[in-house]
Structure formats: C-alpha cells, structure tokens
Amino acid sequence: MAEIERETMEYDVVIVGAGPAGLSAAIRLKQLDPERQVVVLEKGSEVGAHILSGAVLDPCGLDALIPDWKEKGAPLNTPVKDDNFYMLGEAGKIRIPNFPMPPLMNNHGNYIVSMGNVCRWMAEQAEELGVEIFPGMACSEIVYGDDGSVKGVVAGEFGKEADGSHGPNYEPGMELHGKYVFLSEGVRGSLSKEVIAKYDLSQGKEPQKFGLGMKEIWEIDPAKHKEGSVTHTMGWPLGSNAGGGSFIYHLENNQVYVGFVVHLNYRNPHLFPYMEFQRFKHHPMVAELLKGGKRVAYGARAISEGGFQSMPKMVAPGVALLGCSVGMVNVPRIKGNHNAMFSGKAAAEAAHAAIEGGRSGDELSEYEAEVRTGSIGEDLKKVRNVKPLWSKYGLLASLMLGGVDMWTNTLGFSLFGTLKHGKTDAEATEQASTHKPIDYPKPDGKLSFDRLTNVSFSMTNHEESQPAHLQLKDANIPMSVNMPKFAEPAQRYCPAGVYEVVDDKFVINFQNCVHCKTCDIKDPSQNINWVTPQGGDGPNYPNM
C-alpha cells in the first residue's frame, strides 16, 4: 500500500485529551505567553462527552490555575455540607465516626461537581485565551521524528471499513506536530500505553493498579434529597470477594450520583462487578433513597489506583504524560482531578521555559521533578500504602493500618516505608476451578437494570462499519485458554456487555463500548488491546 499523504499543522504544544489535565496545560501555556500556539484534540463529540464524572472536587488545583474561578462562573455550585462513612452488612449499616480520620479525608471546602461541566467551562476559558480545541478528533497514531523523539500525532482519520481497508469516504486525517506533545488521555490511553512501552517508562516502578468505577445519575424524591451530602460505604455486597466501595453524592436539582468501585485485583473470575453494583442498590439504605426516583444516565470508567509507587516516568523525548495517563488518584480520598490540574499546570510551565530557552523535542525533566516533589507527590506519598495494605490484609485490617499510616505520614514518617503491589490486576485472576460461581439476583427494572438497558443511558454510539477498536492479539485465546481456565471472565468484567460467548464462539459487540478500558486491564491473558475508535464515537454523556 502506498504511504498515506497527510497535511501537517505546526504548533508549539499539541495536547491529546480535553480533560482537566489537558485543559489546565492549555490554559497555563496561554497565560504564560498569549502568542503560544496550542491545540487540544478531544476524541469525544464535544468536550465533556466522555466524562460522566460526578465527583467531589478539591478546588486547590483550580485555585492555582484560575484564582478568580468563582467570578468567572465556574460550575462549582454545591459545597460539601456533610460527610458520612458506613460499613454495610446485607441488611444494616454501621456509621464510622469522622473524628479518628486523618485531616486529608475531610471534605470541608470541597464541591460536588459534574466534571463534564467543569471541563466544558475550562474549555471556554481556554478558547477565550486563544487555544484551538478540536472535538471529535481521535488521535490514532504517534508521529516519531528521525531521532526517535515524539514529533506529533495523527488525528481525524475517518472512513475505514471493518476490515481496515479505506472506504469510499476515507479521510486520512492530519499530522499535528509540536515542539512538545502532551498526552492527557485519562486512564490506560492507547497512545500513552504505546509511549510507556516504547521508552520503557515503567522500568523500576510498581505495576499500575486499577479499579472499575460505575456510575448512575438519579433524580430522586425532593423530600429525600440533601444537597451537599456525601456518603461513602464499604463492605457489602463485595465482602471478601473484592476490594471497593460506593459513593452517593447529592448535587443540585434533586439529583444524586450513585457510584460503585470494584478493585480489579480480585481473584475470583466468576465475580461480576456490574451486578455487584446493581445488587448494592437493593441495600435498604440505598433502596429507600432511590425509591420513587428515576435513573437518567449511566457510565463506567477505569480508575488508576497504584498511587505514588506506580507512577511511570512521565517524560520521554518530545512527550509528557499528564494526569491519569500517569495515575495521580488519591485512592482513599477518591480524588484525582485536582492533581490532574496541577500536572497540566506543571507541564505547561516546564514546556514554556524549554521553548523560551530554544529547546524542543527533548525530555521535560523539570516537569517530572515538580510532580514527584511538589504538591502532587506530597498528596500521593501520604496515602501510598493504603492500596497495598488493603490488597494484602483485607478491608478491616487495612482500615486500621491504613488509617495509622495516613496519620503518621501527615506527621512526616511512615511505619511501613513504601509497600509494593506485586502482581498486575490481570495476574491476580485465579483459575475458575478454584472458586465457586456467584449467584446474582435478576435486575428488577426499578432499582437495578441489565447492562444493555443501562448502556442505552450512556448514549454511546459507534459506527458499525468501522474496524473494531477492541482488538484481539490472538483470536483463539478466548475459547482455547480463557474459557477453560477462567470461564472467560470478559463476559462479566465488562460493564457494557461487549463480550459474549455464543454457540462456543467469542463475540465482540464493540458498538456497546463505553470506553472504560477494563478489558485492556483485566483480561488474564492480556489478549485485548483497546485502541481509539473514530472521532466522536463512544459515550455522549449528558450536559447536566
């Protein structure tokens, strides 16, 4: 096949991903130099389309980036008024008091937000400064220079047929070149994964760990609504089967975010994370809250949970990894957006200084140093042992040991040093014969729902004539290895019903995909490769 000819566009900095990290970088670059040429490429149909994020936001990152965000109308409208922590049993609950918790767990001064709306607002601020933002422009390839550095990306390639050939409406896309390229794709981004592998950026680091976060937005009875209330739970229904827990956030307009996180290092391949979420909603505390309400949106996303010891090297020649492309979530706080903003700001400042000094295409080592020793590193160091303690000793022991470790880290030392994670989440999966299947109740259609019904509430859409963006490295492995060994767990770990076994055949319904990346992470044979689909395809989460 003849080499594809593409038009090129030159920028100072090319940013992949219009999440909080990428947009923060774009804003800071233009604050430092209004003449700087900056472009942001977003694979969603619009900024925020791929972010169903009901989050509690620590505004410290926004304070540093845009100090007058209140005057500028940032959509931080619901301050947290109260924190509730519960340990659940099947029919009851125990309140965990707030006073023994380390200060970092306090949500005073934080806000319940839609991160989709926050990113839409940040995009407006960026565009007012002159940043070019192109939504619906998935980045499918890295462009490398002759010296092996990252030179740019290919964006906007459309019109491929299902077999990968060029259809009648094929568009080759464009090459966007920059002095530096920032990858802020979120968790397990396809380009970030390529860069990490090519430059061996994870060498000497602990494996990254992940959780699967599933979320529904509900409109509930106004009499039950408590604007500003934040509730977290642990325990039932997961028990000893997996780590994880839930969150329930009351925002404005009688809406609540109901979310459930399952740590992906679970051992039993019969575990069905989505059905654990659906079962959770039948707990008396949750059922009573949701009774008479209606679900209005659904989505899912992998969460980076490895913390400080799992962050890969963040820079290579010409490229820097930002936010969740590195893994900057504070696991016990369930917060990472503030660190994503800090990382974007730090990367922008490093790139600005480098370009002013006549540099390009080299490693932004100043950015890496700032992340590890600055506010992000300080935030993540304090909680670095919570996840490995939970994985090793279970929920109850980790609550006590993790709490002690967070307290001592607040005082500047740790009794445990820095603990290791050990296995990847894929390696943690054990053979099906060593575990009992789990019987899950059928969804009732009122509080709990089947996957395909819920996927329809994500407004996800993929052009079915395009190549599947869920690629098997070996088409035989699902039925020859994963089925006999692991009862083919893809049927269960996917929260969108993408994978089925029908008549002894492995079927991929890629059009259902909500871009959570769980399959790329949890497949025990590491046989599934998630790549970006054509631009604009995927979820279209509501502007709520």
C-alpha positions in Angstrom: 0.0 0.0 0.0 1.3 3.5 -0.9 2.3 5.6 2.1 -0.6 7.8 3.2 0.0 11.5 2.5 -1.3 13.9 5.1 -1.4 17.6 5.6 0.5 18.8 8.6 0.0 21.6 11.0 2.7 23.0 13.3 2.1 24.1 16.9 4.3 24.8 19.9 2.4 22.2 22.0 -0.1 19.5 20.9 -2.3 18.2 23.7 -4.2 15.0 23.4 -7.4 14.9 25.6 -9.6 17.7 26.8 -9.9 16.5 30.4 -8.8 18.6 33.5 -5.1 17.9 32.9 -5.0 18.8 29.2 -7.2 21.9 29.5 -5.1 23.1 32.5 -2.0 22.7 30.4 -3.5 24.6 27.6 -4.8 27.4 29.8 -1.4 27.8 31.6 0.5 27.9 28.3 -1.5 30.8 27.1 -1.4 32.6 30.4 2.4 32.4 30.2 2.6 33.5 26.6 -0.6 34.6 24.7 1.3 34.1 21.4 2.0 30.4 22.1 0.4 28.1 19.5 -1.5 25.5 21.4 -4.0 22.9 20.2 -6.2 20.4 22.2 -7.5 17.3 20.4 -10.5 15.6 22.0 -11.9 12.2 20.8 -15.4 12.9 22.2 -18.1 14.5 20.1 -17.7 17.6 22.4 -15.7 18.5 25.4 -17.1 16.5 28.3 -18.9 14.0 26.2 -16.8 11.2 27.6 -16.8 12.4 31.2 -19.7 11.1 33.3 -18.0 12.2 36.4 -20.0 13.0 39.5 -17.0 13.9 41.7 -16.1 15.7 44.9 -13.6 18.2 43.6 -10.9 19.7 45.8 -10.6 23.2 44.3 -6.9 23.7 45.1 -5.9 22.9 41.5 -8.4 25.4 40.2 -7.3 27.9 42.7 -3.7 27.7 41.4 -4.7 27.8 37.8 -7.6 30.3 37.7 -7.7 32.1 41.1 -10.9 34.0 40.2 -12.8 31.0 39.1 -15.8 32.0 41.2 -16.1 35.4 39.5 -15.7 33.7 36.1 -18.7 31.4 36.8 -17.1 28.0 37.2 -19.8 25.4 37.8 -18.8 24.6 41.4 -22.3 25.1 42.8 -22.7 22.5 45.5 -20.3 22.8 48.5 -20.0 19.7 50.6 -22.0 20.1 53.8 -21.6 16.7 55.5 -19.5 13.5 55.2 -20.9 10.1 56.0 -19.0 6.8 56.2 -20.7 3.5 56.6 -19.7 -0.1 56.8 -22.6 -2.1 55.2 -23.9 -5.5 56.1 -26.6 -7.2 53.9 -29.5 -5.6 55.8 -27.9 -3.0 58.1 -25.1 -0.4 58.5 -22.6 0.9 61.0 -21.6 4.5 60.9 -17.9 5.1 61.0 -17.2 8.3 63.0 -15.3 11.1 61.3 -13.1 12.2 64.2 -10.5 9.4 64.0 -9.9 10.0 60.3 -6.8 11.9 59.1 -7.4 15.5 58.2 -6.8 14.7 54.5 -10.1 12.8 54.5 -12.1 15.9 55.4 -14.2 17.2 52.5 -14.7 20.6 54.1 -14.2 23.2 51.4 -14.7 20.8 48.5 -17.5 20.7 45.9 -19.8 18.1 44.4 -19.5 18.7 40.7 -20.1 17.4 37.2 -16.6 17.1 35.9 -18.0 17.1 32.4 -19.5 20.5 33.0 -16.3 21.7 34.7 -14.3 20.7 31.6 -16.8 22.4 29.3 -16.3 25.6 31.4 -12.5 25.1 31.3 -12.6 24.7 27.5 -14.4 28.1 27.3 -11.7 29.7 29.4 -9.0 28.1 27.1 -10.7 29.3 23.9 -11.0 32.8 25.2 -7.3 32.8 25.6 -6.8 31.6 22.0 -6.4 27.8 22.5 -7.6 25.8 19.5 -9.8 22.9 20.6 -10.9 20.3 18.1 -13.5 17.8 19.4 -14.4 14.6 17.5 -10.7 14.3 16.6 -9.5 11.0 17.9 -5.7 10.6 17.8 -4.9 7.2 16.2 -1.1 7.3 15.9 2.1 8.8 17.3 4.4 10.5 14.8 8.0 10.0 15.6 10.9 12.1 14.4 14.1 10.7 12.7 15.8 10.9 16.1 13.2 8.8 17.8 11.5 11.6 19.6 7.8 12.1 19.6 7.1 14.7 17.0 3.3 14.8 16.9 0.1 12.8 16.4 -2.3 11.7 13.6 -5.8 13.0 14.3 -9.1 12.8 12.4 -8.7 9.6 10.4 -12.1 8.5 9.2 -13.8 6.2 6.7 -12.0 2.9 7.3 -14.0 -0.2 6.5 -14.5 -3.1 9.1 -11.5 -4.9 7.6 -9.3 -1.9 7.9 -9.3 -1.0 4.2 -10.1 2.5 3.0 -13.7 3.0 2.2 -15.1 5.4 -0.4 -15.3 8.3 2.1 -11.9 7.7 3.6 -10.1 10.7 5.1 -6.5 10.3 6.1 -6.6 12.8 8.9 -3.8 15.3 9.6 -0.5 15.2 11.3 -0.2 17.8 14.1 3.4 18.5 15.0 4.6 20.2 18.2 7.8 21.1 19.9 6.2 19.0 22.7 3.3 16.6 22.8 1.2 16.2 26.0 -0.8 13.0 26.4 -3.7 13.6 28.8 -5.9 10.7 27.6 -7.0 9.5 31.0 -6.6 6.0 32.3 -4.9 3.4 30.0 -4.9 5.7 27.0 -3.8 3.9 23.8 -1.1 6.4 22.9 0.2 6.7 26.4 0.4 2.9 26.6 2.5 2.9 23.4 4.8 5.6 24.7 5.3 3.9 28.1 6.2 0.6 26.3 8.4 2.2 23.7 10.6 4.1 26.1 10.3 1.6 29.0 8.9 4.2 31.3 7.6 1.7 33.9 11.1 0.2 34.5 11.8 0.1 38.2 8.2 1.1 39.1 5.5 -1.0 40.7 2.7 -2.2 38.3 -0.2 0.2 37.9 -3.3 -0.9 39.7 -6.9 -0.2 38.7 -10.5 -0.1 39.8 -13.6 -0.2 37.8 -15.9 2.7 38.6 -19.6 2.5 37.5 -22.0 5.4 38.0 -25.6 6.3 37.6 -27.2 9.7 37.9 -30.6 9.6 39.6 -33.4 12.2 40.0 -34.9 11.4 43.4 -37.9 12.5 45.5 -37.2 16.1 46.7 -38.2 15.0 50.3 -35.2 12.7 50.3 -32.7 15.0 48.7 -29.9 16.5 50.9 -27.9 18.9 48.7 -24.3 18.8 49.6 -24.4 15.4 51.4 -21.6 13.0 50.7 -21.8 9.3 51.6 -19.2 6.5 51.2 -19.7 2.9 52.0 -17.6 -0.3 52.2 -18.3 -3.9 52.9 -21.5 -5.4 51.5 -22.1 -6.7 48.8 -18.4 -7.2 47.9 -17.3 -8.6 51.3 -14.1 -10.7 50.9 -14.7 -11.2 47.2 -13.1 -7.9 46.1 -12.0 -4.6 47.4 -14.0 -1.5 46.7 -17.0 0.5 47.9 -19.6 3.1 46.9 -20.3 6.8 46.9 -23.5 8.7 46.9 -23.3 12.5 46.2 -26.3 14.8 46.4 -25.8 17.7 44.0 -28.4 20.3 43.0 -31.7 19.8 41.2 -32.7 16.8 43.3 -30.0 14.7 41.6 -27.7 12.2 43.2 -24.6 10.5 41.8 -24.7 6.8 42.8 -21.4 5.1 42.1 -19.7 1.8 42.8 -16.0 0.9 42.5 -14.6 -2.6 42.3 -10.8 -3.0 42.6 -9.7 -5.0 39.6 -7.2 -7.2 41.5 -10.0 -9.6 42.5 -9.1 -13.3 42.3 -12.4 -15.0 41.5 -13.1 -14.8 37.7 -16.8 -15.5 38.4 -17.1 -12.1 40.0 -19.4 -9.8 38.1 -18.6 -6.2 39.0 -21.6 -4.7 37.2 -24.0 -7.0 39.1 -22.3 -6.2 42.4 -23.2 -2.5 41.7 -26.8 -3.4 40.8 -27.1 -5.5 44.0 -25.7 -2.7 46.1 -28.7 -0.5 45.2 -31.0 -3.0 46.9 -29.4 -2.4 50.3 -32.2 -0.9 52.5 -30.3 2.4 52.9 -29.8 2.9 49.2 -33.2 1.4 48.1 -35.1 3.8 50.3 -33.2 6.8 48.9 -33.8 5.8 45.3 -37.4 4.6 45.7 -39.7 6.7 43.5 -36.8 8.2 41.6 -35.5 7.6 38.1 -32.1 6.9 36.6 -31.2 9.4 34.0 -27.6 8.4 33.0 -25.1 5.6 33.3 -21.4 5.2 32.6 -18.2 3.4 33.6 -14.5 4.2 33.7 -11.4 2.5 34.9 -9.6 4.4 37.8 -5.9 4.4 38.4 -5.2 3.2 41.9 -1.5 2.3 42.1 -0.5 5.7 43.5 2.9 7.1 44.1 4.9 3.9 43.6 3.2 3.0 40.4 3.7 6.3 38.5 5.9 5.6 35.5 8.5 8.0 34.3 6.4 10.8 32.9 8.7 12.2 30.1 10.4 10.9 27.1 11.9 12.8 24.1 9.3 15.3 22.9 6.4 13.9 25.1 5.0 14.2 28.6 2.3 12.2 30.3 -0.3 14.1 32.3 -2.9 13.3 34.9 -4.4 9.8 34.8 -2.2 8.9 31.9 0.4 8.7 34.8 -2.0 7.7 37.6 -2.5 10.5 40.1 -5.6 9.4 42.0 -5.6 9.7 45.8 -7.3 6.4 46.5 -8.7 6.9 50.0 -10.0 10.3 49.0 -11.3 9.1 45.7 -9.9 12.3 44.2 -7.6 12.9 41.3 -8.9 15.9 39.4 -7.0 18.4 41.5 -3.8 16.5 40.8 -4.6 16.4 37.1 -4.9 20.2 37.1 -1.6 20.6 38.9 0.1 18.2 36.5 -1.2 20.2 33.5 0.0 23.4 35.0 3.4 22.0 35.8 3.9 20.5 32.3 2.9 23.8 30.8 5.4 25.7 32.9 8.2 23.3 32.0 7.4 23.4 28.3 7.2 27.2 28.3 10.6 27.5 29.9 12.1 25.0 27.5 10.7 26.7 24.4 11.8 30.1 25.7 15.3 28.6 26.1 15.3 27.4 22.4 14.6 23.7 23.3 12.3 21.3 21.6 11.8 17.5 21.3 13.8 16.7 24.5 12.7 15.5 27.9 10.9 17.9 30.2 12.7 16.6 33.3 11.6 19.7 35.2 8.0 18.6 34.9 8.8 15.2 36.3 10.7 16.7 39.2 7.8 19.0 40.0 5.3 16.2 40.0 7.3 13.9 42.3 8.5 16.6 44.8 5.7 19.2 44.6 2.1 19.2 45.7 1.1 16.0 43.7 3.9 14.0 45.2 3.1 15.3 48.7 -0.5 14.3 48.3 0.1 10.8 47.0 3.0 9.9 49.3 0.8 10.3 52.3 -1.6 7.6 51.1 0.8 5.3 49.1 0.3 2.3 51.4 -3.5 2.3 51.6 -4.0 0.2 48.5 -1.3 -2.4 49.1 -2.4 -2.8 52.7 -6.0 -3.4 51.5 -4.8 -5.9 48.9 -2.7 -7.8 51.3 -4.7 -7.8 54.5 -8.3 -7.1 53.5 -10.8 -4.4 54.4 -10.9 -4.3 58.2 -7.2 -4.6 58.7 -6.4 -2.0 56.1 -8.9 0.4 57.7 -6.9 0.3 60.9 -3.4 0.0 59.4 -4.1 2.4 56.6 -5.5 4.9 59.0 -2.5 4.7 61.2 -0.2 5.1 58.2 -2.0 8.1 56.9 -1.8 9.7 60.3 1.9 9.1 60.6 2.5 10.3 57.0 0.7 13.5 58.0 3.4 13.9 60.6 6.1 13.2 58.1 7.0 9.5 58.5 5.7 6.0 57.8 5.9 2.8 59.8 5.7 0.8 56.6 8.1 2.6 54.3 6.7 2.2 50.8 4.9 -1.1 50.2 4.8 -2.9 46.9 1.8 -4.0 44.9 3.3 -7.1 43.3 1.1 -8.6 40.7 -0.8 -6.8 37.9 -4.6 -7.0 38.1 -4.6 -9.4 35.2 -2.1 -11.7 37.0 -4.3 -11.6 40.1 -7.1 -13.5 38.4 -7.1 -17.2 39.5 -8.5 -20.2 37.7 -12.2 -20.7 37.8 -11.9 -24.2 39.2 -10.6 -22.8 42.5 -13.6 -20.6 43.0 -17.3 -21.0 43.3 -19.7 -19.3 40.9 -21.6 -16.4 42.4 -25.4 -16.3 42.1 -26.7 -12.8 41.3 -30.3 -11.8 41.5 -32.0 -10.8 38.3 -32.4 -7.0 37.9 -35.9 -5.8 38.8 -36.1 -2.9 36.3 -36.8 -0.4 39.0 -33.7 -0.1 41.1 -31.4 -2.5 39.2 -31.1 -2.9 35.4 -29.5 -5.2 32.9 -26.3 -4.0 31.2 -27.7 -3.3 27.7 -30.6 -1.2 29.1 -28.1 0.8 31.1 -25.8 1.3 28.2 -28.6 3.0 26.4 -28.5 5.7 29.1 -24.8 6.4 28.2 -25.9 7.5 24.7 -23.0 5.5 23.3 -22.6 5.2 19.6 -20.1 3.6 17.3 -20.3 3.5 13.5 -20.6 -0.3 13.0 -18.8 -0.3 9.6 -15.5 0.8 11.1 -12.8 -1.6 12.4 -13.5 -2.8 15.9 -11.5 -0.8 18.4 -11.2 -3.8 20.7 -8.5 -5.9 19.1 -7.6 -9.5 19.9 -3.9 -10.3 19.7 -4.8 -13.9 19.1 -8.4 -14.7 18.2 -8.1 -18.3 19.5 -7.2 -17.4 23.1 -10.7 -16.5 24.4 -12.0 -20.0 23.7 -8.8 -22.1 23.9 -7.4 -20.5 27.1 -9.7 -18.1 28.8 -12.8 -20.2 28.7 -11.3 -23.5 30.1 -9.1 -21.7 32.6 -11.1 -18.7 33.7 -14.6 -19.3 32.5 -13.9 -16.4 30.0 -14.3 -13.5 32.5 -14.7 -10.9 29.7 -18.4 -11.9 29.8 -18.5 -10.5 33.3 -15.9 -7.8 33.9 -17.1 -5.6 31.0 -19.8 -3.2 32.4 -21.3 -2.7 28.9 -22.0 -6.3 27.7 -19.4 -6.0 24.9 -18.2 -9.6 25.2 -20.3 -12.7 24.8 -19.8 -16.4 24.2 -22.5 -17.6 21.7 -22.5 -21.1 20.4 -19.0 -21.6 21.6 -17.8 -18.5 19.8 -16.4 -15.4 21.3 -18.3 -12.4 20.1 -17.3 -8.7 20.5 -20.2 -6.2 20.4 -17.8 -3.2 20.2 -20.7 -0.8 19.5 -21.7 -1.1 23.2 -18.3 0.0 24.5 -18.4 2.9 27.0 -14.6 3.3 26.8 -13.9 2.1 30.4 -10.7 0.1 29.3 -11.4 -2.7 31.8 -10.9 -5.4 29.2 -7.4 -4.0 28.3 -6.5 -4.2 32.0 -8.2 -7.3 33.5 -8.0 -9.9 30.7 -5.9 -12.6 32.3 -4.1 -13.4 29.0 -3.6 -9.7 28.2 -5.0 -10.5 24.8 -7.3 -7.5 24.3 -5.9 -4.2 23.1 -8.1 -1.1 23.3 -7.4 1.4 20.6 -9.2 4.6 19.9 -12.3 4.4 17.6 -13.1 7.0 15.0 -13.5 10.5 16.4 -16.7 11.4 18.2 -17.7 7.8 18.7 -18.4 6.4 22.2 -20.4 7.8 25.0 -22.2 11.1 24.8 -22.8 11.9 28.4 -25.4 14.5 29.1 -24.7 18.1 30.0 -26.4 18.1 33.4 
